[in-house]
Amino acid sequence: MVKNFKVGDLVRMEPVSEAFAALPAANSLVIVTNELPSSTRFFYGRVCSTGDEHLWNYDQFCLLSRAGEKNF
């Protein structure tokens, strides 16, 4: 499955295994901060609870909210 997050999208880590439970985004939301046009597998995102920015794999995340969409 190809995922295509855009800057400003809010995403959440998918719980796939215990190995990911120790990652900084395991229990937090992540906001997409930078797309990598040359990559279909990775994006940069900031962990909302800590402010730390990391390189993430699309396969580890699911989309919660598109940037600019009203979800209320």
Buried (B, 14 or more C-beta within 10 A) or exposed (E): EEBEBEEEBBBBBEEEEEEEEEBEBEEBBBBBBEBEEEEEEBBBBBBEEEEEBBEBEBEBBEBEBEEEEEEE
